[in-house]
Amino acid sequence: MSLPHQISTAVILAVGSELLTPERIDTNSLSLTRLLNDLGVDVRYRSIIKDNKEDLARAMKDAISQADLLVTTGGLGSTDDDVTRETVASVFNCPLYEDSEIVSSIRSRFELRGLKMPEINRRQALIPQGAKVLVNDHGTAPGLWMERSDVACLVLPGPPRELEPMFSAVSMEMIKPRTKGERIFRRNVFVSGLTESHVEELTSPARSNKRSDEPCIETSILASPGQVELRLSARSAKHTEAKQALDLVINELYKVLGQNIISVDGLTVEEAVGSMLTKLKWRVAVAESCTGGLVASRLTDIPGSSAYMEAGWTAYSNESKVCFLGVDRDLIKTHGSVSLPVAKAMADGARRYANVECALGITGVAGPLGGSVEKPVGTVCIALASLNRPMQVRQFRFDGERANVKFQASQAALDMLRRALLHVSNG
């Protein structure tokens, strides 16, 4: 086999009509992206292709015109809709032949289970002329490695228990020697309190300054409910060099974003809050109405949360707010259950009854019903009661469906707590 040029880019094609249904998720492409990045190979894009020869051939031709390596997963079974090997052979203009050793190996696997091999399984022994056969120790379908002077193609089975060990073996032999010995190092910076466009505008100088340096820092911005994510990546053969370059950019980001930065290492807001509470040796309680226990759930999703999570109330009805949190009935009657005074009373009651350093109170209209002109759907009131600090209150208006409003409310509450803990930590 001829040796292709160095491999620095790849395209991943996940093959299978079932992956285009709501019931199945393509997790293989995510795992392969991480593994390829560890080898210094940048994944240009990932696609899911149904079990159709024409569609798959078009996708393969497009991929090999844009990358040094094409990786496919799935479509190597024994049925008529498993079309990957035939399509690869067609795209690379290689005839198929039946490998007798593979037929014997498949037959032996069936015999070990006391079964006779169905003749249909002979399809899995069809190999494109010139391809390297990759032994599958965990299934019947072998993988394939094909290459020409300008591109290589790695054909992998779909089941993860077959794919992962096969990739590990072939990556050391066929991919790593063709790379520059580099890796792709990443840092994820989570930002709150700013829109995506504000983050883009504020951080543009810091990000632009590193595009022409070595190692080059590439960035992308992703908006999600309640936060904006900055994804930084550096390609380098040296971990220290990449870390220093990424740290320089992050220091510049701190200068323009300040306390709006939740974390620079991919920690979620609940993880950041948990870490801060632990360091301060503070405990927290939560009184929730519209979020239905979501804030408490997110806090307790973190291992070791018993060190700081004391108690939580899902006080959904007005009566529960009165009975369990000590909210004054007249307060609800005068201001309504969705109001800043009621949120304050909920936070104060939670802190008092749980005997903790800080407590959140959250009440709102998650929708789709229950809104009014004065308090439309998405209105949420959040209060934070803290040791030796004035009560903090904020009213928000969130967009979206019920689940989205609930999540954004939980994100805002946790971020409100995070900012308060920063002030405590900084004296």
Summary of the structure (lengths in Angstrom):
residues: 427
radius of gyration: 27.9
end to end distance: 66.2
largest distance: 85.2
contacts: 1435
relative contact order: 0.08
helix: 43%
strand: 24%
